[in-house]
Amino acid sequence: MKRDVIHHTLAPVFDGNSRILLLGTMPSPKSRQEGFYYMHPQNRFWPVLGAVLNLPVPPDREGKRALLLENHIALWDVLASCEISGSADSSIRQPEPNNFSLIFSKADIRMVFTTGKTAQRWFERFSDRQSICLPSPSPANRRVNWEELLNAYRRLLDYLE
């Protein structure tokens, strides 16, 4: 399996009012191409987040960024670089973590949530902070139906109130 060395190029989304941090593993090829998180059209991240917040999801990056910040949500990824084949988390080798203190030192993060088991595993390896693993919203994860995904992501609300 051919792996490419990928360096994370997307800036974290956060401000001093962020209360939760959502962490994926590494941006997908589509997200890197589009320059923002969860941009694959079949990824369920934005639809589920909009449903949980009971808000429409803006179509553009700037609107999505504003949606996150207005709702006190920080968004980033666990890894700063790795070897990976396409967007298959299972193929990751040579992972290097992002510097989470960049966010933790400036925002009162009440809880970290990971968007999938691989992100959870890497976060636990590189951090001693508590986190909650949510199901991956990836189009590859169809074992979790819409209702299960929505119910899981509603846990975000407990830390935003």
MARROFI-796231 format. One line per 10 residues: number of its first residue (from 1); their letters; for each residue x, y, z of N, C-alpha, C, CB. Coordinates in Angstrom, 2 decimals, padded with zeros to 5 digits. Glycine has a CB too. Layout:
NUM = A = X:Y:Z:X:Y:Z:X:Y:Z:X:Y:Z  ...
//
This chain:
1 = MKRDVIHHTL = 000.84:-001.17:000.00:000.00:000.00:000.00:000.89:001.25:000.00:-000.96:-000.01:001.22  000.69:002.10:-000.98:001.48:003.33:-001.08:000.94:004.37:-000.11:001.45:003.88:-002.52  001.84:004.92:000.68:001.48:005.97:001.63:002.19:007.26:001.25:001.83:005.56:003.08  001.50:008.36:001.42:002.09:009.68:001.21:002.35:010.32:002.56:001.16:010.58:000.33  003.39:011.12:002.64:003.63:011.90:003.85:002.78:013.16:003.73:005.17:012.25:004.04  001.89:013.33:004.69:000.98:014.47:004.68:001.28:015.35:005.89:-000.51:013.99:004.69  001.36:016.65:005.63:001.53:017.63:006.69:000.24:018.42:006.79:002.76:018.58:006.41  -000.26:018.53:008.01:-001.50:019.25:008.27:-001.31:020.72:007.91:-001.94:019.10:009.76  -002.17:021.24:007.06:-002.03:022.63:006.62:-003.20:023.51:007.04:-001.88:022.67:005.13  -004.21:022.94:007.69:-005.37:023.73:008.09:-005.18:024.30:009.49:-006.66:022.87:008.02
11 = APVFDGNSRI = -005.43:025.57:009.64:-005.33:026.20:010.96:-006.46:025.70:011.85:-005.37:027.75:010.84  -006.20:025.59:013.15:-007.29:025.22:014.05:-008.32:026.33:014.09:-006.76:024.92:015.46  -009.56:025.96:014.32:-010.63:026.94:014.49:-010.92:027.00:015.98:-011.93:026.55:013.66  -010.70:028.15:016.59:-010.98:028.34:018.01:-010.82:029.81:018.35:-010.05:027.45:018.90  -011.35:030.19:019.50:-011.07:031.48:020.09:-011.14:031.33:021.60:-012.07:032.57:019.58  -010.99:032.41:022.31:-010.97:032.35:023.77:-012.28:031.90:024.38:-010.62:033.68:024.30  -013.36:031.91:023.61:-014.67:031.48:024.11:-014.98:030.02:023.82:-015.74:032.34:023.51  -014.09:029.32:023.17:-014.33:027.91:022.84:-014.43:027.09:024.12:-013.20:027.35:021.93  -015.42:026.20:024.18:-015.65:025.37:025.37:-015.46:023.89:025.12:-017.03:025.61:025.89  -015.60:023.47:023.87:-015.32:022.08:023.53:-014.37:022.06:022.34:-016.63:021.30:023.21
21 = LLLGTMPSPK = -013.59:021.00:022.27:-012.67:020.81:021.16:-013.03:019.50:020.48:-011.18:020.79:021.65  -013.35:019.60:019.19:-013.61:018.42:018.36:-012.35:018.13:017.57:-014.85:018.65:017.41  -011.87:016.90:017.66:-010.65:016.50:016.97:-010.90:015.33:016.03:-009.57:016.13:017.98  -010.57:015.54:014.77:-010.50:014.44:013.82:-009.09:013.88:013.85:-010.91:014.90:012.39  -008.79:013.02:012.91:-007.45:012.44:012.84:-006.54:013.30:011.98:-007.51:011.02:012.30  -006.89:013.45:010.70:-006.11:014.19:009.72:-007.08:014.59:008.62:-004.90:013.33:009.16  -006.96:015.79:008.05:-007.89:016.17:006.98:-007.82:015.22:005.79:-007.61:017.60:006.51  -008.99:014.92:005.24:-009.07:014.07:004.05:-008.48:014.81:002.84:-010.53:013.65:003.77  -008.19:014.09:001.77:-007.72:014.77:000.56:-008.68:015.87:000.09:-007.52:013.75:-000.56  -009.98:015.62:000.16:-010.97:016.63:-000.25:-010.92:017.85:000.67:-012.39:016.02:-000.24
31 = SRQEGFYYMH = -010.78:017.63:001.96:-010.70:018.75:002.90:-009.42:019.56:002.67:-010.75:018.24:004.36  -008.32:018.88:002.41:-007.07:019.60:002.11:-007.22:020.41:000.84:-005.89:018.62:001.99  -007.87:019.82:-000.16:-008.08:020.51:-001.43:-008.97:021.74:-001.24:-008.72:019.55:-002.47  -010.02:021.61:-000.44:-010.97:022.70:-000.21:-010.48:023.70:000.84:-012.31:022.14:000.20  -009.49:023.31:001.64:-008.93:024.21:002.64:-009.75:024.36:003.90:-008.75:025.54:002.04  -010.58:023.34:004.21:-011.35:023.38:005.45:-011.76:021.96:005.84:-012.60:024.29:005.30  -012.24:021.84:007.05:-012.53:020.54:007.65:-013.84:019.92:007.15:-012.59:020.69:009.15  -013.83:018.61:007.01:-015.01:017.79:006.70:-015.72:018.28:005.42:-015.98:017.80:007.88  -014.95:018.45:004.36:-015.51:019.00:003.13:-015.93:017.95:002.11:-014.51:019.92:002.50  -015.72:016.67:002.40:-016.22:015.63:001.50:-017.74:015.73:001.51:-015.73:014.19:001.92
41 = PQNRFWPVLG = -018.38:015.80:000.34:-019.83:016.02:000.31:-020.66:014.93:000.99:-020.28:016.14:-001.11  -020.09:013.73:001.14:-020.85:012.66:001.79:-020.53:012.53:003.29:-020.56:011.34:001.10  -019.60:013.34:003.78:-019.29:013.30:005.21:-020.47:013.90:005.96:-017.96:014.06:005.53  -020.83:013.26:007.06:-022.02:013.67:007.80:-021.72:014.65:008.93:-022.71:012.46:008.37  -020.48:015.11:009.06:-020.11:016.00:010.16:-020.97:017.26:010.19:-018.65:016.37:010.06  -020.99:018.01:009.09:-021.71:019.28:009.09:-023.22:019.09:009.24:-021.42:020.05:007.82  -023.83:018.15:008.54:-025.27:017.94:008.76:-025.61:017.55:010.20:-025.78:016.87:007.82  -024.80:016.68:010.81:-025.12:016.27:012.18:-024.88:017.42:013.16:-024.28:015.05:012.59  -023.83:018.20:012.95:-023.58:019.34:013.83:-024.72:020.36:013.72:-022.23:020.00:013.49  -025.16:020.64:012.50:-026.29:021.54:012.32:-027.55:021.03:013.00:-026.56:021.75:010.84
51 = AVLNLPVPPD = -027.80:019.73:012.90:-028.99:019.14:013.53:-028.89:019.22:015.06:-029.16:017.67:013.09  -027.71:018.95:015.60:-027.53:019.02:017.06:-027.73:020.44:017.56:-026.12:018.51:017.44  -027.21:021.41:016.83:-027.32:022.81:017.24:-028.66:023.43:016.83:-026.17:023.61:016.65  -029.43:022.69:016.02:-030.70:023.18:015.50:-030.51:024.46:014.68:-031.69:023.43:016.65  -029.47:024.42:013.83:-029.11:025.57:013.00:-028.82:025.10:011.58:-027.89:026.32:013.58  -029.09:025.96:010.60:-028.70:025.60:009.23:-027.18:025.64:009.08:-029.37:026.54:008.20  -026.66:024.77:008.26:-025.22:024.73:008.02:-024.90:025.64:006.84:-024.73:023.27:007.75  -024.05:026.63:007.06:-023.66:027.51:005.96:-022.94:026.73:004.87:-022.76:028.65:006.48  -023.07:027.17:003.63:-022.44:026.42:002.52:-020.95:026.68:002.36:-023.13:026.77:001.25  -020.44:027.77:002.93:-019.04:028.14:002.69:-018.19:028.01:003.95:-018.97:029.56:002.17
61 = REGKRALLLE = -016.89:028.03:003.74:-015.93:027.88:004.84:-016.09:028.96:005.89:-014.50:027.90:004.31  -016.24:030.20:005.46:-016.35:031.31:006.40:-017.58:031.15:007.28:-016.40:032.65:005.65  -018.69:030.74:006.69:-019.91:030.52:007.46:-019.78:029.36:008.43:-021.07:030.27:006.53  -019.12:028.30:008.00:-018.90:027.15:008.88:-017.99:027.53:010.04:-018.30:025.97:008.09  -016.98:028.30:009.75:-016.08:028.77:010.81:-016.85:029.61:011.81:-014.90:029.58:010.21  -017.67:030.51:011.32:-018.49:031.36:012.21:-019.46:030.51:013.03:-019.27:032.41:011.39  -020.07:029.50:012.42:-020.98:028.61:013.14:-020.27:027.97:014.33:-021.54:027.53:012.19  -019.06:027.49:014.11:-018.29:026.88:015.19:-018.01:027.88:016.31:-016.96:026.32:014.65  -017.48:029.03:015.94:-017.08:030.00:016.95:-018.28:030.58:017.70:-016.30:031.12:016.31  -019.37:030.84:017.01:-020.57:031.37:017.66:-021.16:030.37:018.66:-021.63:031.74:016.62
71 = NHIALWDVLA = -020.85:029.10:018.47:-021.37:028.07:019.36:-020.29:027.51:020.29:-021.98:026.94:018.55  -019.16:028.21:020.39:-018.08:027.90:021.34:-017.42:026.55:021.09:-018.63:027.94:022.75  -017.32:026.20:019.81:-016.73:024.92:019.41:-015.39:025.17:018.71:-017.70:024.14:018.47  -014.36:024.51:019.20:-013.06:024.51:018.54:-012.96:023.25:017.69:-011.88:024.59:019.59  -012.26:023.34:016.57:-012.14:022.21:015.65:-010.71:022.13:015.14:-013.14:022.35:014.46  -010.16:020.92:015.22:-008.81:020.69:014.74:-008.65:019.21:014.49:-007.74:021.22:015.74  -007.42:018.75:014.35:-007.11:017.34:014.17:-006.01:016.95:015.12:-006.71:017.03:012.71  -005.95:015.68:015.43:-004.94:015.17:016.36:-003.55:015.25:015.75:-005.27:013.72:016.76  -003.42:014.92:014.48:-002.09:014.77:013.88:-001.64:015.99:013.08:-002.07:013.57:012.99  -000.37:016.32:013.25:000.26:017.38:012.48:000.84:016.83:011.18:001.36:018.08:013.30
81 = SCEISGSADS = 001.24:015.56:011.22:001.76:014.91:010.02:001.71:013.40:010.22:003.21:015.38:009.70  001.73:012.70:009.10:001.76:011.24:009.14:001.97:010.72:007.73:000.44:010.65:009.76  002.22:009.43:007.64:002.17:008.73:006.38:000.78:008.12:006.31:003.32:007.63:006.25  000.10:008.30:005.18:-001.26:007.80:005.05:-001.55:007.47:003.59:-002.28:008.82:005.59  -002.39:006.49:003.39:-002.84:006.11:002.05:-004.24:006.70:001.86:-002.85:004.55:001.85  -004.34:007.71:001.00:-005.63:008.37:000.76:-006.16:009.00:002.03:-006.65:007.37:000.21  -007.34:008.55:002.45:-007.91:009.06:003.71:-008.18:007.91:004.68:-009.22:009.84:003.43  -007.52:006.79:004.47:-007.73:005.61:005.31:-006.97:005.73:006.63:-007.30:004.33:004.57  -007.68:006.07:007.70:-007.04:006.20:009.01:-006.29:004.94:009.41:-008.09:006.52:010.07  -006.79:003.80:008.97:-006.14:002.53:009.34:-004.74:002.39:008.73:-007.02:001.36:008.90
91 = SIRQPEPNNF = -004.43:003.20:007.73:-003.12:003.11:007.08:-002.07:004.04:007.69:-003.27:003.42:005.61  -002.44:004.80:008.71:-001.53:005.81:009.27:-000.29:005.16:009.88:-002.26:006.64:010.32  000.86:005.75:009.54:002.14:005.37:010.11:002.90:006.66:010.42:002.96:004.44:009.13  003.88:006.59:011.30:004.73:007.72:011.65:003.93:008.98:012.06:005.64:008.04:010.48  002.96:008.83:012.97:002.15:009.99:013.35:002.92:010.98:014.23:000.90:009.54:014.08  002.70:012.24:013.97:003.25:013.32:014.81:002.06:014.17:015.25:004.34:014.18:014.03  001.95:014.47:016.56:000.78:015.20:017.04:000.85:016.70:016.80:000.61:014.95:018.50  -000.33:017.31:016.73:-000.42:018.76:016.78:-000.10:019.22:018.19:-001.82:019.26:016.33  000.21:020.49:018.34:000.52:021.07:019.64:-000.79:021.57:020.27:001.56:022.23:019.51  -001.45:020.71:021.04:-002.75:021.02:021.61:-002.71:022.19:022.58:-003.30:019.81:022.31
101 = SLIFSKADIR = -001.55:022.47:023.17:-001.46:023.58:024.12:-001.78:024.91:023.45:-000.06:023.62:024.75  -001.65:024.97:022.14:-002.03:026.17:021.40:-003.47:026.57:021.72:-001.86:025.95:019.88  -004.35:025.58:021.81:-005.76:025.82:022.13:-005.97:025.83:023.64:-006.65:024.76:021.47  -005.43:024.84:024.34:-005.68:024.72:025.78:-005.18:025.93:026.57:-005.02:023.47:026.30  -004.16:026.60:026.07:-003.61:027.76:026.79:-004.45:029.02:026.58:-002.18:028.01:026.36  -005.33:029.02:025.57:-006.09:030.23:025.24:-007.59:030.09:025.40:-005.79:030.63:023.83  -008.08:028.87:025.57:-009.53:028.65:025.68:-009.81:027.74:026.88:-010.10:028.03:024.37  -010.96:027.95:027.50:-011.38:027.13:028.63:-012.12:025.90:028.09:-012.28:027.95:029.62  -011.35:024.96:027.58:-011.93:023.75:026.99:-012.43:022.85:028.10:-010.89:023.01:026.09  -013.73:022.60:028.09:-014.37:021.77:029.12:-014.29:020.29:028.79:-015.82:022.18:029.30
111 = MVFTTGKTAQ = -014.28:019.98:027.49:-014.20:018.58:027.08:-013.64:018.49:025.66:-015.59:017.89:027.16  -012.88:017.45:025.44:-012.37:017.12:024.11:-013.19:015.95:023.60:-010.82:016.77:024.13  -013.64:016.06:022.36:-014.35:014.98:021.69:-013.54:014.59:020.46:-015.81:015.40:021.29  -013.41:013.30:020.22:-012.77:012.83:019.00:-013.84:012.29:018.07:-011.69:011.75:019.31  -013.62:012.48:016.79:-014.60:012.03:015.79:-014.16:010.71:015.19:-014.79:013.10:014.68  -014.13:009.70:016.04:-013.78:008.36:015.58:-012.75:007.70:016.48:-013.26:008.42:014.17  -012.69:006.39:016.36:-011.81:005.59:017.22:-010.33:005.82:016.95:-012.11:004.12:017.06  -009.98:006.07:015.70:-008.56:006.29:015.40:-008.09:007.61:015.99:-008.32:006.27:013.87  -008.89:008.66:015.85:-008.54:009.94:016.47:-008.43:009.77:017.98:-009.60:011.02:016.11  -009.33:009.01:018.56:-009.30:008.76:020.01:-008.00:008.06:020.42:-010.53:007.91:020.43
121 = RWFERFSDRQ = -007.66:007.03:019.68:-006.44:006.26:020.01:-005.20:007.16:019.95:-006.28:005.07:019.02  -005.09:007.97:018.89:-003.91:008.84:018.78:-003.93:009.94:019.84:-003.84:009.46:017.38  -005.11:010.50:020.12:-005.18:011.54:021.15:-004.76:010.98:022.51:-006.60:012.12:021.23  -005.23:009.79:022.84:-004.84:009.17:024.11:-003.33:008.91:024.16:-005.60:007.86:024.32  -002.74:008.61:023.04:-001.30:008.36:023.00:-000.50:009.65:023.24:-000.91:007.75:021.64  -001.02:010.77:022.71:-000.26:012.01:022.75:-000.72:013.01:023.81:-000.33:012.66:021.43  -001.76:012.70:024.56:-002.27:013.65:025.55:-002.77:012.91:026.78:-003.41:014.51:024.95  -002.72:013.57:027.91:-003.25:012.97:029.13:-004.61:013.58:029.51:-002.26:013.14:030.27  -005.19:014.37:028.64:-006.50:014.96:028.90:-007.61:013.96:028.64:-006.71:016.22:028.05  -008.68:014.11:029.39:-009.86:013.27:029.20:-010.52:013.62:027.87:-010.87:013.45:030.37
131 = SICLPSPSPA = -011.10:012.62:027.22:-011.81:012.86:025.97:-012.94:011.84:025.84:-010.85:012.78:024.75  -013.87:012.19:024.98:-015.01:011.33:024.68:-014.96:011.01:023.19:-016.38:012.03:025.08  -015.06:009.73:022.88:-015.03:009.29:021.49:-016.45:009.27:020.91:-014.38:007.89:021.38  -016.64:010.02:019.85:-017.89:010.02:019.10:-017.71:009.15:017.85:-018.32:011.48:018.71  -018.79:008.65:017.29:-018.65:007.87:016.05:-018.12:008.74:014.91:-020.00:007.24:015.65  -017.36:008.15:014.05:-016.86:008.87:012.89:-018.02:009.25:011.97:-015.82:008.02:012.13  -018.05:010.50:011.50:-019.08:010.91:010.55:-018.70:010.59:009.10:-019.34:012.40:010.69  -017.58:009.93:008.91:-017.06:009.61:007.58:-018.06:008.80:006.76:-015.75:008.84:007.70  -018.08:009.02:005.45:-018.95:008.20:004.59:-018.57:006.72:004.64:-018.88:008.70:003.17  -017.35:006.41:005.06:-016.93:005.01:005.18:-017.56:004.33:006.40:-015.41:004.92:005.26
141 = NRRVNWEELL = -018.06:005.10:007.34:-018.63:004.54:008.57:-020.15:004.52:008.48:-018.17:005.36:009.81  -020.67:003.60:007.72:-022.13:003.48:007.59:-022.70:002.47:008.57:-022.50:003.08:006.17  -021.84:001.91:009.44:-022.35:001.03:010.50:-023.21:001.81:011.47:-021.20:000.34:011.24  -022.90:003.10:011.61:-023.65:003.98:012.51:-024.67:004.75:011.67:-022.69:004.96:013.30  -025.95:004.51:011.96:-026.98:005.20:011.17:-027.14:006.65:011.66:-028.33:004.45:011.25  -027.94:007.39:010.93:-028.13:008.82:011.21:-028.60:009.06:012.64:-029.13:009.42:010.23  -029.58:008.34:013.08:-030.15:008.55:014.42:-029.11:008.27:015.51:-031.39:007.65:014.63  -028.33:007.21:015.35:-027.28:006.89:016.32:-026.20:007.99:016.34:-026.64:005.53:015.99  -025.85:008.46:015.16:-024.86:009.52:015.05:-025.37:010.80:015.73:-024.53:009.80:013.56  -026.60:011.16:015.45:-027.21:012.34:016.04:-027.26:012.23:017.57:-028.62:012.55:015.46
151 = NAYRRLLDYL = -027.69:011.10:018.07:-027.77:010.90:019.53:-026.39:011.01:020.17:-028.39:009.54:019.85  -025.38:010.45:019.55:-024.03:010.52:020.09:-023.53:011.96:020.13:-023.07:009.64:019.26  -023.73:012.70:019.05:-023.22:014.07:018.96:-024.00:015.04:019.85:-023.27:014.55:017.52  -025.17:014.65:020.31:-025.92:015.49:021.25:-025.17:015.66:022.57:-027.31:014.90:021.50  -024.22:014.79:022.84:-023.41:014.92:024.07:-022.64:016.24:024.08:-022.43:013.74:024.19  -022.40:016.83:022.92:-021.72:018.11:022.86:-022.47:019.16:023.66:-021.57:018.56:021.42  -023.79:019.10:023.62:-024.62:020.11:024.26:-024.39:020.17:025.77:-026.07:019.84:023.97  -024.06:019.06:026.38:-023.82:019.04:027.83:-022.68:019.96:028.24:-023.51:017.63:028.29  -021.75:020.22:027.35:-020.57:021.03:027.66:-020.65:022.43:027.08:-019.32:020.35:027.15  -021.73:022.74:026.38:-021.89:024.06:025.78:-022.85:024.94:026.57:-022.38:023.92:024.37
161 = E = -023.57:024.35:027.51:-024.56:025.12:028.28:-023.92:025.85:029.44:-025.67:024.20:028.80
//
